Amino acid sequence: MNLHLAEISKHVAPGAHAALLVDQAGWHLAGALTIPKNITIVPLPAKCPELNPQENVWQFMRDNWLSNRVFKSYEDVLDHCCYAWNTLINRPWRIISLGMRDWAHRF
């Protein structure tokens, strides 16, 4: 996570500040993190997938391409994951629909 934060920090425009939304995974909030001065970590409440649309993307991928399978090898897992990811990114309308929240667009 420290390497990830350092990489993000390099891409924040000079004079700007990034707010990084994270879930409650232990490595996102570990006390040993070195958080760059141009980043603020904003933890999302636990068990709130409606605030983290990425959770819906992972669930869609599991439901449609990755679950209920027996993988033959590590390479087989990688092949299936790459297939799922590449199939999804070729369907931008699906990604948009997974992230939409009706309540967020009523105002």
PyMOL commands that set and color helices and strands:
alter all, ss='L'
color gray80, all
select helices_A, chain A and resi 2-10+26-28+49-51+54-66+74-89+92-99+102-104
alter helices_A, ss='H'
color red, helices_A
select strands_A, chain A and resi 18-22+39-43
alter strands_A, ss='S'
color yellow, strands_A
deselect
rebuild
show_as cartoon
